Amino acid sequence: MQQQHEQGFNLNAPPPPPPPPARRRRARRSRRSPSPKPQPYRNLDIAYFNCYANACIHEEMIKVYAVEASNIAIQAQSIIEANNLSHIIKVLHGRVEDVEIKEKVDVIVSEWMGYMLFYENMLGSVITARDRWLKPGGLMIPSDATLYMAPITNINKYNETTDFWRNVYGIDMSAMIPSSIQCKFEEPSVETISADKVLARPHVVKRIDCHSVTIPELLSITSMFKFTPTFQATLHGFAFWFDVEFNGPVLAPEPISWAPPTESDDDHPEEEDGSKRKREPNPELPFLSTSPGDPSTHWYQSSIYLYDTIEVEKDQLIEGSFRWSVLPEKDCLQLELHSHLRNNFSVTETTEKLANPYSLYYYGGTEILL
């Protein structure tokens, strides 16, 4: 069998068909960043979510399970038969929570990430698949994920919301501006934020280990933050983005620690203001970032804007808390942002509790598991 990389990509195999345009950048980036140290990757069953199944076809896997709850499973079965792959790929028409696989798998690969990392609520299904089917010592791809936030300035976003009302066919309708801003910013904005709009080093909101994270951990996430702006500007809001990592080959079964993941000071070194600095990725491991300083992906960045902007000085302390809560009974998210600024004379406080809960767009019926 040909030598393959740690995460199972065979560089000598023919390339898979190109993914759909909206997914092209993320597929190319994930596939082109393997470790330069090839390792044998043999005799594996593989569990694999979403439409990246084409990559597995070229990896000489001995068994692939495809779980698809929607009727596209019928077309998937036809494609498999047309390519003489029925002896490798088995389609299971149903949800991950409902279908049965009578054996354990070596690898689960899932492109579960959504806007602000957790939006779309896919990770719960991945955890269910892991707990049901992954062998001890098995591999989760991606293995780790980190959500970041940072204060931003973005005057153009505000101007496009307010300027229209200042002169509507010769009529001053500025009285509409406050309600227009509230309506515009009652939900997070998915957009591209350039690096020059970021006021301070990012703060780590949440880091998860996909081998050990549990569903209850994801129901409520609270993070205290501190920022010191690197330049004077208007604070318009806070941007969020994420990184994912692909760590380690499957070489030999090893016991998995199911204890909650911990972070050492070396993982995210602290700044003078107490905030955690973004960890530098290991150049030998595959890595995907959606940060403002990296090439844009279909995830972009997600921003929560303040209803009232605040002028901030260089090195002025911005501190507060961010809370992410899942409301299962309403199938939505509730996001709360509390912040205040300190200087020598006063404290400016602001609280943003999004008026319109952020509805979860749940893929629950359309996963693919291989």
N, C-alpha and C positions, 0 to 999 in steps of 0.2 A: 504493500500500500504506500502511496506517495506520502512524503513528509508534509505535515500540515502545521499551521500556527496554533498557538495556545488556545484561541477561542474557536478553533475548528475550521478556519478558512483555508482552503487549499489553493495556493497561489499558482499551481500548475494546471488546475482544472480550467475548462473553458468558462468564460464569464457568464453570469446569469442574464436573462433578458432585463432591459432597463425597467426600473419601477415607474409608476405613474409620475407625471411632471411635478405634482405637488409634493411628492416624497423623494424626488431625485437627489436633492442635496444631502439629506440625512442618510440615505442608503449608501451613496458614494463615500461619504465621510466615514461611516462606521466600517465599511469594508476596506478602505484604504489605510486604516491606522492600526494594523496588527503589530504584535511584537516582532522584532527582527529575528528572534530566537525560535526557530521551528521546533516543534515537539510532536511525537507520535500521538495520534488522536484516533484510537482504534476501537472497534467493536462497541459502538455507542448507540443506544436508543437516544432519541432527541425530542424534547418537548419544545415547541416553537410557536409563538403567537403571531397573529396579524399577517400581512401580505408578503412578508419576507421569506415565505416558504421556498421561493425559487432558489435562494442561496443554498438551502439544505440539499437540493437535488444534486448539486455538484460536489457534495462533500462525502460521497460514498457511505452515507449512513446506512446501517443495516435495518433500521426500523424507524418510521416516522408516523406520528399520530397527528391528524388534522381535525381539530374540533371547530365546528362552524354551526352556529345556531340558526342563521338565516338560510334562505333557500339557495344562496350562492353555493352552498355545499353540493348541490346537484351538479352545477357547472364545474365545480372543482373536481368532482369524481370523474366527469367526462374528460377533463383535461389530463388527469392522471392516467386514465385508461388509454387515451390517444398517444401518450408518450411512453407507454409500456412501463409504468412505474407502480402498478398496483401491488407488486411484491414488496415494495419499500414503504409506500405511503398508504395509510388507512384513514379514510374520512369518517369521522364520528359526527353525525348531525344532531347537535344539541348544545346546551350550555356547559361550560367547564364544571359548574356545580352539579350537573345532573348526569353527565355521561360516565361510563365506566371504562377504565383501562385496567386489565388484570395483571399488569406487571409494573415495576418501578422503572423510571427513566433516569438517564445519566445527566441530561442537560435540559434546562428550561430556558428558552430565549424568548423574551417578550418586549416588544416595543410598546410599553404601556404608558409612556410619559405623555402628559397633556400640558396645556397652558398652566403656568405657575406650578409645574411638575405634577400636581395631584389632580388637577381638573380633568374630567372625563371618568374618574372613579374606576380606572382599570386595574389598579394595583391590588385591590381586594380579590379579584378573580385570580390574579397571578399567585397571591399568597395561598389561596385555596388549592390551586394546582400544585404548588410546592409541597404543601402539607399532605396532599393525597398521594403524590406520585414520585417525588424526587428521592433518589437513593441517598443514604448517608454518605457524605462526602461529595455529593453531586454539585453541579455548577449552575449558578444563576447568571444569566446574561440579559441586561447588565447586572453587575454585582453590587454596585453602590450608586447612590444618587444624593445630590446636595442641592438644596434650595437656598438661593441668596436674595438679599434685598439691598437697595442703596437709595439715598435721596437723589432726586433729579431736578433739574430746571428745564422747562420746556415751554417757552413763551408762545411759540407758534400754535401749540395745542389750545392754549387759552384764547388766543386771538381769533382762531377760526370759530370759536364758540361765541365770542362776545362782539366782534367787530360788526357782524351783520346787523345787530340790533341798534347800532348807533345812528344808522341812516337807512331806513327802510323806505325807499322811494320818496326821499325827502322828509320823512317823519322820524323824529327822535323817539325810539322805543327802548331806550336804555333801561327803563323800568323792568324789562323782561330779562335782563342779564342774570340776576341772582337765580331765578327759577330755571333759566336755561342752563346755567352751570350745574345746578343740582341735578337736573335731568340728565345732562351729558355725562356726569361723573358718578352716577349712582351705581355703576358697575365698573369693574376693572376694564381698562382699555388694552387690547392686544395690538401691539404696534412695534415698529423698529425704533429703538432708542440708540442714538449714536453715543460713542464713548465720551465725547466732549460735553455731554449733558449730565454726566454722572458727577455728583458733587463730592463724593467721599469713597473710601474703600468699602467694598461690600461686606455685609454682615451675614453670617451663616444662620439661617432661620431653622433649618432642619437637615440633618444628615441621616440617611437610612442605609442599613445593610440588608440587601434583598434576601440574604440567607436566613436572617433572624427576625426581621420586622414582623409585627403582628397587626391584625386589623384594628384592635382597640387603640393602638398607638396613633392611628391615622384619623380617628374621630375628632380629636381636638389637639391642635398644635399651638403652643404659646411661646413666644420668643421675645426677650428683652433686648433692645438694641441701643447702641451708642454710636454716633457719627461725629466727626469733626470735618467740616467742609475744607477742601483744599483751595477754594477761591470764593470770592464774594459773588453772590447771585441771589435770584429769587427762588425760594423753595416752592415748587409746584406740586410735588408728590413723591412717591417712592416706586421704583421699578423692581421687578422680580424676574429672576431667570434661574436656570439650573444647569448642572453638569451631571453626566453619568460616566461611570468607569466600568471597564471590563477586565477584571483581575483574575488571573490564575487559570492554568490548564487543569483538566481532569487527568491526573496521572495515577493516583492510587486513592482508594476510599479512605477518608479520614473522618473522625467524629466531628459533627457540627455542634458548636456551642449555641444553645438557644437562649442564652442570656441577652438582655437588651444591649445593643451596641453602645460602646463608650467612645468618647473622643479624648485624646490626649492633647497636651499643649502643642506637641509637635505636629498634630494633624492640622490645626488651624491656629498659628501663633497669634498672640494678642498684640494690638496696637497700644499706644500710650493711653488712649481713651477707653481701653477695655474691650473694644470691638475685635472680632476675629477676622484675621486676614484670609483672603482666599488661598486655599492650598494649591501649590503648584503641582500639576499632574506629573506622574512618572512617564518620562518620554519613551520608555520601553513598552508601555501598555496602551491599548486602544482607549481613546478618550473622546467624548463628545461634549462640547460646550455650546450653550445658547446665550452667552454673555454679550453685552454691547460691544466688547472689543474683539469678538470673533465674527467670522462670516455669518451672514444671516441664514436662518433656517426657517422652516414653516412654523416653528413655535414662536418666533420673534421674541419679544419681551412682553410682560404684562405690567401695567402701571395702575396704581391707585392714586388718584389726584385729590388734592385738598380743595375744599370749597372756597377757602380763603387762603390766598397765597401769603408767604412770609418772607421778608427780606432777611438773609442770613449773612454773617460776616465770615471771613476766613478764620478757621480754628474755633468758631463758636460751637458749643456743645449742643447737639441734637440728640435727645434720648427719648425712649418711650417703649411701647410694647405693640406687638402684632399678634392677633389671635385668629386662627382658622378653625372653624367648627363645622362639622357635618350635621345637618338636620335630617336624619333618615326619614322621619315622618313626612317631610315636605320634599324630599329628594333634591335638596339644594344645600349650598354653602352659605355660611354667614361669616363675613370678614369684618374685623374690628381693628382699627389703627388708632393708637393713642400716642401723641408726641408732644414734647415741649422743648423750648429753646431757652437756654440760660445765658445771660450776660451780666455785667456788673450792676445793672440797675433794675432789671425786671425779668419775669418769666412769662413767655408766651406759650399758651397751651392750645392744642387742637385735638378734637376727637372725630374720627370718621367711622361711623357705623353705617355701612352701605344700606341705603333705604330699601333697595330691591335685592333680595337674596339672589346669590349667584347660582342659577340653576345648573345642576349637574347634567352634562351631556354624557350619558352612559352608553358605552358600546355593548352593554350586557348581552345582546343577542348576536353579536357579530365577531366574536373572537375567532382566531384560527390558532389551534394548538397543534404543533407537530412534535 
